[in-house]
Amino acid sequence: MAIMLPVISINHAPSQHDRAIKGMVLLALGIVASLGLFAWLQQLNTQQQRLNADLQHMQAPIATPKLNGKESQAKQQEITAVQAAMHELALPWQKLFLALENIKDNEIKLASIEPNPRQHKLRITANTNEVVNMFKYVRSLSEQPIFNDVLLMSHEFHHDQPMPVHFVVEAVWVPQP
């Protein structure tokens, strides 16, 4: 006696109906994604146009009222004074003072330090009791990495003062990036 098993049909291939539904869903998702991308690009374009307009507005020269000769000259002097103050504030003060403090010489007394921001020069007026100390100070100053050219500009000898040697040194500092 032979037992007959039922016939089973195994077909893993999707039916045409399943493929059509999946294709329609993918097409709909693609259209929605394209529309979203298009809207986002439009928004970016609008923002860029707004930024360009703002940039042009900020770069446009400001209409200044006409000033007479005296007012114009006073304004120009004020602008020059502000620029000079900005140059002095932008000096590498900390590095300059550190370089001066690195020179350990108790025989030198600094009288004044005058910066020239435009020429990157520092004029130092000092006093000492011996000419040899003056030359050692100039050499020590020239060994500091921030200074480029160090020159002894002048020196005077005053017999009646406790520190008779009065001298002026000019040092060009290296501009820092």
C-alpha positions as CSV (number, residue, x, y, z in Angstrom):
1,M,0.0,0.0,0.0
2,A,1.5,3.1,-1.1
3,I,0.7,6.3,0.7
4,M,0.3,9.3,-1.5
5,L,1.5,12.6,-0.2
6,P,-0.1,15.8,-1.4
7,V,1.7,17.7,-4.1
8,I,3.3,20.9,-2.8
9,S,4.2,23.7,-5.2
10,I,7.2,25.8,-4.0
11,N,7.6,29.1,-5.8
12,H,9.7,31.7,-4.2
13,A,9.4,34.2,-7.0
14,P,7.2,37.1,-6.0
15,S,4.0,37.5,-7.9
16,Q,3.5,40.3,-10.4
17,H,1.0,41.9,-8.1
18,D,3.6,42.2,-5.2
19,R,6.1,43.7,-7.5
20,A,3.7,46.4,-8.8
21,I,2.8,47.4,-5.2
22,K,6.4,47.7,-4.2
23,G,7.2,49.7,-7.3
24,M,4.4,52.1,-6.6
25,V,5.5,52.6,-3.0
26,L,9.1,53.3,-4.1
27,L,7.9,55.7,-6.7
28,A,5.8,57.6,-4.2
29,L,8.7,57.7,-1.7
30,G,11.0,59.1,-4.4
31,I,8.5,61.8,-5.4
32,V,8.0,62.8,-1.8
33,A,11.8,62.9,-1.2
34,S,12.3,64.9,-4.4
35,L,9.7,67.5,-3.4
36,G,11.3,67.8,0.1
37,L,14.7,68.2,-1.4
38,F,13.4,70.8,-3.8
39,A,11.8,72.8,-1.0
40,W,15.0,72.6,1.1
41,L,17.1,73.9,-1.8
42,Q,14.6,76.8,-2.3
43,Q,14.9,77.7,1.3
44,L,18.7,77.7,1.1
45,N,18.6,79.8,-2.0
46,T,16.4,82.4,-0.3
47,Q,18.7,82.5,2.7
48,Q,21.8,83.0,0.5
49,Q,20.1,85.8,-1.3
50,R,19.2,87.5,2.0
51,L,22.8,87.1,3.2
52,N,24.2,88.5,0.0
53,A,21.9,91.5,0.3
54,D,23.0,92.0,4.0
55,L,26.6,91.8,3.0
56,Q,26.2,94.3,0.2
57,H,24.4,96.6,2.6
58,M,27.2,96.3,5.2
59,Q,29.9,96.9,2.5
60,A,28.1,99.9,1.0
61,P,29.7,103.2,2.0
62,I,27.8,105.0,4.6
63,A,26.5,108.4,3.6
64,T,28.2,110.8,5.8
65,P,26.9,114.3,6.2
66,K,29.0,117.0,4.6
67,L,31.3,118.7,7.1
68,N,32.9,122.0,6.7
69,G,36.7,122.3,6.7
70,K,37.2,122.7,10.4
71,E,34.8,119.8,11.3
72,S,36.4,117.6,8.7
73,Q,39.9,118.4,10.0
74,A,38.8,117.8,13.6
75,K,37.2,114.4,12.5
76,Q,40.4,113.4,10.7
77,Q,42.5,114.3,13.8
78,E,40.1,112.3,16.0
79,I,40.4,109.3,13.6
80,T,44.2,109.6,13.6
81,A,44.3,109.7,17.5
82,V,42.0,106.6,17.7
83,Q,44.2,104.7,15.2
84,A,47.4,105.7,17.2
85,A,45.7,104.4,20.4
86,M,44.7,101.2,18.7
87,H,48.3,100.7,17.5
88,E,49.6,101.2,21.0
89,L,47.1,98.8,22.5
90,A,48.0,96.2,19.9
91,L,51.7,96.2,20.9
92,P,53.1,92.9,22.2
93,W,53.5,94.5,25.7
94,Q,53.8,91.2,27.6
95,K,56.6,89.9,25.4
96,L,58.4,93.2,25.4
97,F,58.2,93.5,29.2
98,L,59.3,89.8,29.6
99,A,62.3,90.5,27.4
100,L,63.2,93.5,29.5
101,E,62.7,91.6,32.8
102,N,64.9,88.7,31.5
103,I,67.9,91.0,31.7
104,K,69.1,90.6,35.3
105,D,71.3,93.7,35.9
106,N,70.8,95.5,39.1
107,E,73.2,98.2,38.0
108,I,70.8,99.5,35.3
109,K,67.8,101.7,36.2
110,L,65.3,102.2,33.4
111,A,64.0,105.8,33.2
112,S,61.5,105.5,30.4
113,I,60.3,103.1,27.7
114,E,58.8,104.7,24.6
115,P,57.2,102.5,21.9
116,N,56.9,103.5,18.3
117,P,54.3,101.1,16.9
118,R,54.6,102.1,13.3
119,Q,58.3,101.4,13.1
120,H,58.2,98.5,15.7
121,K,60.8,100.3,17.8
122,L,61.3,100.6,21.5
123,R,63.3,103.5,22.8
124,I,64.7,102.8,26.3
125,T,66.2,105.5,28.4
126,A,68.3,104.2,31.3
127,N,71.0,105.2,33.9
128,T,73.9,103.3,35.4
129,N,77.1,104.0,37.3
130,E,79.6,102.5,34.9
131,V,80.0,102.6,31.1
132,V,80.8,98.9,31.1
133,N,77.3,98.2,32.5
134,M,75.8,100.2,29.7
135,F,77.5,98.1,27.0
136,K,76.6,94.8,28.9
137,Y,72.9,96.0,28.9
138,V,73.0,96.7,25.1
139,R,74.5,93.3,24.5
140,S,72.0,91.6,26.7
141,L,69.1,93.4,25.0
142,S,70.4,92.3,21.6
143,E,70.4,88.7,22.8
144,Q,66.6,88.7,23.5
145,P,64.8,86.9,20.7
146,I,62.0,89.5,20.3
147,F,64.5,92.2,19.4
148,N,66.1,92.5,16.0
149,D,68.4,95.6,15.8
150,V,69.6,97.1,19.1
151,L,71.5,100.4,18.8
152,L,73.0,102.6,21.4
153,M,71.6,106.0,20.3
154,S,73.3,108.3,22.8
155,H,75.0,108.4,26.1
156,E,76.0,111.2,28.5
157,F,78.1,111.4,31.6
158,H,77.0,113.6,34.6
159,H,79.5,113.7,37.4
160,D,77.1,115.2,39.9
161,Q,74.5,112.4,39.8
162,P,74.6,109.1,41.8
163,M,74.2,107.1,38.5
164,P,76.3,109.3,36.2
165,V,75.9,107.4,32.9
166,H,72.7,108.4,31.1
167,F,72.0,106.5,27.8
168,V,69.3,105.8,25.2
169,V,69.0,102.5,23.4
170,E,66.7,101.8,20.5
171,A,65.5,98.2,19.8
172,V,63.4,97.0,16.9
173,W,61.1,94.2,17.9
174,V,60.1,91.4,15.6
175,P,56.4,91.7,14.7
176,Q,54.5,88.7,16.1
177,P,51.9,87.0,13.9
